[in-house]
């Protein structure tokens, strides 16, 4: 840009101060988002013990589904391909949480291949219901309203608006505006990144951290024996540690969900080979079947209540 004045400001001076304002706008937006995330407070103080699928949902929808698969596989309700091995007893139907019952229903007879994407798509509605309950308890962020989203990125939008007005005026005056347009484009490109926020609230982060510390014996590196711990603990492990926990529980199922046998080979390489046979006894939870509400440090798999 040359030295032509627009709005009484030389182009070079405007570009210099505009660049500084652009950087400041990004910093203010990021800082505002950080404050909004870390000052989050629960909207409910029920103190309710979370089920393994709920704990998994704190990380992702997929991890919630994995938790339910681990419960069902650990109780020998399904096999490695998701096929039904037996029907649930009345006691298990009472104890099993609603989300896991839906996952079992979506598996159907097990005639279709156990494909991760298909199963996740079939349970998307249940996952949304699971998330809503956790949002109500202040553990997950809800979807921001349009007004809240606009306020959060207002510094960037304001600087962009000033830049667009300057470009419009510069074009009328025949001034070069290419550098200014470039800065505006870069600012707009930052919006998806500075507007992004974590899935969990500060309370949710603290809860996941606490659960992982209290249940570190269920981490895949600890080589937990789910034959002894039972299906509820298998579900809790998958909820907290994801697919790697499923590799310990059943490498064949983990491989099926990964669209191939590569994961199975990796599991055997690290000493996780073989498919375990699980009964319904859960030494860490009260009752039989798929567990009760009494799993300490993360809850049982059997609360039949909705989230």
HULINRA-V967054 format. One line per field, one symbol per residue. psi: psi as a letter, one per 40 degrees, with the letter a starting at -180 (. if undefined). Layout:
psi = ???
This chain:
psi = iaehhhfehidddddddddddddddddddddddddddeeiiiehfdeihiiddddddddiddddddddddddddefdiadeeihdiiiiddddddhiddddddddddaeediighdddddddedddddddddddddeedihihiidddddddedddddddddddddddddddefiheddddddddddddeddddeiiidiidddddddddddddfdeeiddefigedddiddddddddddeadddddddgdddddddefaeddddddddeeeiihihhaehheeiiiabeiaeehifeiaeeheii.
